[in-house]
């Protein structure tokens, strides 16, 4: 294998290049190569300055995450960066793509940083449940100040090159050839013989905070935000705080130890699992490796309601022209107006410029009637959930649309195969299930019909990524993966309320678990009337929900539901009237109410989802446990530090989950809680969903 780090000369400038595809991660050979070649260039009297550049699509994107948890191999990243920092000649990092984590830490070990216009720089370790472990928490605050560094470290979000220039993280933006620009920059440095700028030795940006430590606490509390209590954010604050009182060398050692301690936490393991699961989810196990996407230059969305409008926005946001189709001029006008209002609201909040609003609106055309789909390479239908209507639309699309166009349905419940069979080209039909609000929610369930062609699936994945979604391929079943599992939680939440809990208790336990919202607050947000109407049509009844709906308590939209909402507020306030409705419902059903613990609430709401996830795997609806996790992380607010339901099940132990489900099933006489066959088998064999994933991968 060729060396991933090489050195070449451009006159008196040594150019060290990292070439370790795909993202130039700092595997052992890269660390060793960097250390060796920086030392070599430093020792060479004919070298006046050193440029560090990267080949391929990006600057170094961080430590090699796949090496975490394996025995450490010298040099550590800290050792390599310390040696770079100690070089006696000017050093310049030339940044393109993304300088992330350990990559930015390497760049911070250099004296100067130049970047291409579209580069991004960040310390995303927090998103992996970690802190920067190679000097980032010490060098960044010294270079740009604590008030600017803390939000970067605590959010994990990268900043743009222009922001970095403004903050002093980058010294120059290079237009055109980056390496040539960096070499020119280095030559200037060498000729001016300025003293070396070492972030590790800078103290002036710390003075203000040293004088006023209270200010540090204020800035830190703001940067931590909702993540208070999680291990990595707390450690990050502690690490940055060291800049105020602990000498640099000592602080670096302590930072490293904190990093190592975080590596073994469940939180970090869960977040790292999520990182790889997200990337794995786009790989379809049986798809031939050479499958190519079809080209999508023009899209059409049928239905100008909230969902259709949101989907059209996703395309416009990604720069793909899209036609919004409605049945009448009036509906179309309303749909387009709603989209414009959405964009304008974002602009008012400072999220985009007025010019951006116009640019995006110019990409969205309107048309009345399905003829408007004739030029589209991808059509997404987002009309009512009515099989007859969908089949009629797909039958017409079959005649109108171009050969090879992807015909997608956004159905959340209906049989994609039946829809596909209403056309003469079921191979082009697929489900693309967006989550509301579609322009915000990241998850995209791609529903693969039994006849969907591989290149149609691949196109949906590629387009999904292009429009900034996290695509996961699933099979056809009622509710697909996410909603099918959610249903299990809903059933138990309703039962818990009848047995003795109150909505606010169930919601509080769910929030404490880490979800942003509990099932009842979510019911109020979605609208209680939706389920009520469906149940009425089916002749079914949910005693509590339907009594609320009959009293006109539809949720947030009517100011009352499971909770009361003050005018203009979304904060749920428990309501004694609801408590009475619940007590009456229990009495009517002859249920003797009992106190219900938080533990039982979690076991009864979360474990049945895991159980359903196991059934979904058994049936092959999801191809990997990690796919289910990704769906829950991006579609339903599952806390990332718990890794997703299937990963979480592994952390509590499958035997425990199985036994508790069996216990509740027996105690309550509730067959729906009986452990799934797969869960039972894995528990008996002492296995995990992760081990099942490895078995599945080997078998494919
Ligand atoms: C760190 O640096 C700790 C230090 O402070 C201290 C250490 C002591 N390692 O995302 P993509 C793989 S923590 C190993 O699809 P994109 C990825 O799995 C690290 N592998 O591409 C995928 O593999 P595959 C801090 C990595 O263009 C392939 O590369 N850094 C790593 O959409 C392509 O990835 C981060 O957290 C890695 N670090 O996005 C950055 N990164 O093809 C994490 C990627 O087999 N990375 N892979 O599925 C990213 O955010 C994105 O990958 C990036 C590119 C934006 C760079």
Boltz pocket constraint, residues with backbone or C-beta under 6 A from the ligand:
constraints:
  - pocket:
      binder: B
      contacts: [[A, 22], [A, 23], [A, 25], [A, 58], [A, 61], [A, 62], [A, 63], [A, 64], [A, 65], [A, 66], [A, 77], [A, 78], [A, 98], [A, 100], [A, 101], [A, 102], [A, 103], [A, 105], [A, 124], [A, 125], [A, 128], [A, 131], [A, 132], [A, 133], [A, 134], [A, 136], [A, 259], [A, 275], [A, 276], [A, 279], [A, 280]]
      max_distance: 6.0
